[in-house]
Amino acid sequence: MKLPKLALSAALISALLAGHAVADDLVQPTSVYSATFDYCQDDSQPSPSDLPVQPAPQVQPQARVSTGAGCTSGCASNNCASNNCSSNGCSSNSCSNRGSNRGCSSCGCQTDACGCSSGLGLGLACMCSDGCEYKLFNETCSGINVGGWASFGYHDESTMLFNNRPDQLAAHQMWLFAEKVADGGDCCWDWGFRADLMYGLDAQDTQAFGNNPGNWDFQNGFDHGSYGWALPQLYVEADRGDLNVKAGHFYTIAGYETVGAPGNFFYSHSYTMVNSEPFTHTGVLATYSVSDCLDVYAGWTLGWDTGFDQLGNGSSFLGGFSYDVNDDTSLTYITTFGDLGWRGDGYSHSIVIDTQLSCELQYVLQSDLVQTDGGVDQVGINQYLFYDLNDCWKAGGRVEWWKSSGQSSYEVTGGLNWFVHPNVTVRPEVRHQWVPGLGTDQTILACDAIFTF
């Protein structure tokens, strides 16, 4: 069965590549503009060619501000995408904002004015829309923003890690959120909040399963067969100057992958993320920006995966730091220790090194460790490599080793992100996973689509 699956996986990727190869011949160059000419002129007016030449306007140097995303000053304007500002400053607004770290790095914009490049000669034409991102609700004058996404996917075998309903088109996440981001100045406080509601196949993996049954969204009538509802976040926050404090039910800050589909390159998740990291917490978390390069986190929670409930004597520390080594490399260390609730007394940490190797190439190294009094020792090492083919396509790979109580599991995943539109991303992938101690060996074909609003 391996050869047919590998052949099918190659065909899947080849079809995506070849299916759009013709687009290079269909895209109109941006150097071609429609123009109209008025050949009628009042004889009493001088010819434009007879007018004196006006001097070119003087362009003021662009203001540079500290972004907190790196150790050098960034751009005052938002022409480029996030993490686009560097010592070279902003380039033109040709850079796309689709995906993470799209288009710009310390090298500036890597594409031409139309946002397309050759895609390594693979025929990956820029078949995506340059239209504006659609928002279901506009941000209110008071700064309240309402949005969300819907993700649908198919996988031919179960990974047992979120994607556990094979051979069916699944509605994984129907997500709605409302938020107001707290953004206080140096002399005054500002307040904010966030509330999330989700329905879908991923709900039971997203609920506060570290609770006592019947509390918040865990075993409290929220499930409907394999589908269900979840309330993954509900918190308030206050912000002043370099200090931000949030209190309530919120996502963990540990690890590289996230629960929400738009925050991940891959459709599937790693062993490490699912088994060795919390998803959510209930408690208080403070973030203090020591400098443009260093953020420090410190807080208290009711343990792992709780929603306004305490399992046993759950009480643990959550904190760490994030340090920008230079413009292209960051180091993040996050730890939890104490009574972790359903995981018992113990210690965990997640270390993530994220570096931009070139204008198009990004590398991420993650290492997690969990040790608890229940005798469950876990360690994981994940490596990610991403390459921006052009503004519409991004390729990525993930290699993982994860060990729990002496038994090792492995997985290798390769895939593409097709940014069809600022609101639409398609993520095909091929995943191979194996556990020698259990004799399991699987090759899994999968693809999903995310629609944001």
N, C-alpha and C positions, 0 to 999 in steps of 0.2 A: 504493500500500500504506500510505501514511502515514495517510490519513484513517480507514480501518478500524481501524488499530492505535490511533490516538488515541481513536476511539469506544469500542473495547474497553477501553482503559485507563480512560476515564471511567466505563464501566459497572462495571468492577471496583471502583473506589473508591466509586461510588454504591451498589453492592450491599452493601458493608461498612457504609456509613453507614445506609442504610435498613433493613438487616436487623435492626438492634437498636433501632430507634426506638421500638418498642412497649415496651421494657423499663422506660421511665419509669412506665408504668402498672402494672407488675408488681412493682416493688421496694417492699417494705414499709417505711414510714418508720421510722427508728430511734426516733422518739418514741413508737411504739406498742410496748408491752411486754406479754407475757403475765403475768397476775397471778392469784393464788388468794386466796380469802378464807375465814377460819375464823370462822363465826358462833356457834360454841359457846364459852362463856366461863364459867369458874368464878366463881359469885356472890361467893365470898369474896375475889376479887381485884378491885382497883379498875379502873374503866374506863380505857382508855388516855387518853381525853379529860380524865379527872380528875387525871392525873399532872402534876406541875409541869414546866414547860418547861425543858429542859436547854440550857445555853448551847452555841453551836456550837464545835466544837474549833478551837483555834488552829492555822493552817497555817504551818509554818515556811517561810521563804524558801528557794527551791531553790538548792542550791549551784551555783556557776558555775565552770567549769574552762576552761583553755586547750585548744583542740582542735588547734591547728596548721593548721587549714583556713582560717583567716581572721585578721584583725588584731584582732578583738574576742573577748571571752570567749564561750564557747558553753554547751552544756547538759551537766549531769552525767548525765542519764538518756538512754536510747536510745529515747524514745517516738517520735521522728520518724525519717526516713530520713537517709542520709548527706548532709552539707552542709546540714543543716536548721537548724543552730543559728546564731543571730545575736543582735543586740542586743536583740531582742524575747524571747529565751529560747525555751524549749520550750512548745508549746501542748499540746493533748490528744493522746491516742494514736490520733486518727482518721487521721493521715497514713499513707499507704501506703508500703511500702518497695519497690514494684515499679518497676523501671527505675532510671535514674540521676537523681539530684536530684529524686526524686518528692515532690511535695506541699508542701514547705516551702522557703522562701528567706528573705531578709531581711524579707519581708513576713509571715512566719509561714505557717500553713497556709492554702491558698487555697480549700479545699473545706469543705463542711458536715460534720456529725458522721458521716454515712454515707459520706463520702469521694467523693461525687458532685457534679458541678456541671452546668451546662446544656450544656457542650460547644459553646459558641458558637451554640447553637440549631440545630445540625446533626443533631439526633436521635441523637447518640452517647451512648446510655444507658450506665449503669455496669454493663454485663453482664460482670462479672468476679467471681471468688470472693474473699472476704475471709478465706479459710482460712489456716492456718499453712503456711509453706514446708516442703515435704517434704525430708528428708535421708535418703539411702540409709544413711549411717553417722553415728552421733552422734560428736561430738568426744570423744576419750579424755581421761582425767584428766591425762595428760601434755601435752595440747594438740595432739595429732595429729588433723588433719582430712582426711577422704577425701571427694571429691565429683567432679562432672563435669557434662557436658551432652551432648546429642545434637541436631544440627541437620540438618533436611531441607529441601530447596528445589527450586524449579522456575523456569526462565527460558526464554523462547521464542527468544532469540538469545544468542550468546556475546559477553561483554564483553572476552574475552581477558585478564581480570584476575581470577583465581580462578574466576569463573563461566564456564567454557569448555566445558561439556557441555550444549548446549541441548536442549529438547524431551524431557527426561526428569526424573523425580523422583529427585533425587540425595541420597545420604547424605554430606553434606559433612564433618561432624566428629563422630566418636564419641570423646569426650574423657574421660579419667580422670586425676585428680591426687591426690597425697597431699602434705600440707605440715604443717609446724609453724612458725608465725610467731615469730621471735625478738623478745622484748619485755623487754629488760633495764632495770633501774632505774638510778638515779644512782650506785649504789655497787657494782653487780655486773654481770657479763656474762650474757647468755642466748644460747642457740644455736637455730638453726632450719634447715629444709631445705625443698626443693620438688622434686618429680619429676612430670613430665607424660608421658602416653602418648596418642597420637591415631591413629585409623584413619579413613580416609574419602577422599573425592575431593580434599580440600584438602591431603592429606599431602605430595604432591610439591612444593607451593608452600611448605610449612612446614618441610621437611627442611633440614639444614645443607648447602645446595647451594654454599656457599663453600668446602667441603672439597675435598681431593683425592678422586677417585672411590674408593669402597670403604672409606671411613672414616665412623665413627659411623652415621648413618642414610641417607647419601647413596650411591646406586647400590651398595648393600650387601645386596641381596636383600630389601629392605623393600617393593618395589613389586609390585603384582599388577594388571597392566593399567593402567587409569586410576586405580585405587584403590591405597592403600598405607598403610604405618605411618610414624609420625614420633615422634621424641623431642625435642620443642621446648625442654624445660627439665630441667635436673638441676643443682642448686646447693645449697651450704650457706651459712649466714649467721650472723653474730654481731652482737649489739646491746648497747650500753650507753649509757644516758643519751641524748644527742642524736646519737650516732654509730651507723650501721649499715654493715656490710661484708658483701658477698656475693661468692662465688667459685664459678665453674663455668660452666655453659651456661644463659643466661637471655635473656628477651625484651629487645629494645631499649627504651630510654626515649625515643627520638626519635619525633616525630609525634603525631597526634591519634587516628587509627584504630589498631586492634589486630588481631592475627591471630585471637584467640579470638572466636567469634561473639557471646557475651553482652556483650562490651565495646563493641559498635558499634550505632548506631541503624539503619544501613542494611544490607540483605542484600548489596549490591554494594560494591565498594571503589573508591577514587579512583585515578586515574592516578598521582598523587604518592606515595601510600602504597606502591603495588606497585613502582614504578620508581625512586623517589628516596630510599628509606629502607631501612635494614637491617631484617630481621625479628628476628634473634637475634645474640648474641655469645657468645664464650667468653673469659673473663678474670676480672678483679676490678673491682668497682665499690663505691665508698664514698659514702654519703649523710650529710651533716652538717646538722642543723637549727640554723642560726645564731640564729634567732628564730622566733616564732610565724608570721612572715610570709615567711621566707626559708629555702629549702633549697638546698644546694650539692652538686653531684655531680662526682666525679672518679674516673677509672679507666683501666685499660689492657685492651685486647682484642687478639685475633688477627686483627682485621679484621672484615669484614661476613659474617654468615651462616655462621659456623664452628661446628663441634661437636667440641671437643677435638682439633682438628687445625689446622695452619698451612699455608696455601697460599702457596708462595713465601716471601717475607719478611714476611708479614702481621704488622703491629705498629702499633697506632693508639691514640690517646687518645679516650676517651669521657667527656663531662662537660657541665657547664652549670649552670643554676640555675632555680629556680621561685620566683616572687615574688608574693605576694598584695598587689596594689595597694590594695585595700580589701575590704570584706566580699563584694562582688559581682564583682570582676574579678581575674583572675590572669594573669601573664605567664610563659611558660616558654621558655627558650632551651637547646637541646641541640646539641652539635657533635661531630663525629668528624673527625680529621685524622691524616695519616701514611700508612703503607702499608695500604690498606683491603682487601688481599687480592685477590679476584677483580675488584674495581673499580679496582685500580691505586692509585698514589700520588695523594692529593688531599685535598680538604676538603669537608665538608658541614655544613649546619646546618638546624634546624627551629625555627621560632618559632611559638608558639601563644598567642593571646590569647583567653581564655574569660571572657565577661561575662554576668551575669544582668541583663537589661534591665528586667524586671518580675517579679512573682510567677510568671508563667507563661511568659515569653518569654526564651529563651537564645540568644546569638549567639556564634559561634566564628569566628575568622579565623586561618588557618594559611598560612605561607609557608616553602617549602623551597628550598634551593640546593645543588647538587652540582657540583663542578669537579674533574676528574681529568686526569692527564697523558696519558690516551688521547684527549684532545680531546672528551670527552663532557661538555658543559655542559648542566645541566638546572635549570629553575626552575619552581615550581608555586605557585599561589595558590588556596586553597580557602576557601569561605565556607559556614558552616552556620547554619541558623536552626531552632530547635525551639520548639514551643508545647505546653504541657500543657493538653489539652482537659478532662480530669478524671483521676481516679486510674486509669482503665482505658485511656485513649486518649492518645496523643501524636502530634502531626504534626511533620514535619520536611522541610527542603529542603537541597540541596547544590548549589552552583555552582562549577565548577572550570575554571581555565585551566592547562594544563601544556605546557611547551615543552622539547624535547630536540633539541639540535644544529640549532637553527634551525627546527624543525617544530612547530607548535602543535596541540594537541588540546584539545577542549572537552567538557564533560558537564554536564548539569543533571538532578538526580534529586529526585523528590518521593515521600514515602511516609508511612505510618502505622505506629505500634507499638500493637498491641492486647495489653494485659497480661491475658490470660485468667485467669491464676492466678499466685500467686507463683512457680510453677515453669514457667509456659508463656507464651511471647511469640510473637506472629505478626507478621510484618513484610512487608506488601505494598508494592510500589514501582513507579514508572514512571520509566524512565531514557532520556534522549536524549543520544547522544554523536555527535560528528562530528570528522573530521580533514580540513580543507580541502585540505591538500597531497596527500592520498591519495584524495580524492573519496569518502570513506566517510561515511555518514549513517544512523544506526540509532535506532529507538525500541524499547526492550526492556521487556517486562512480566515481572515476577518477584515471587515470594513465597516466604518460608520460615517455618519454625517452629522454635523453640528450646525444648528440654525440659531443665531443670536438675535435678540431684539431688545 
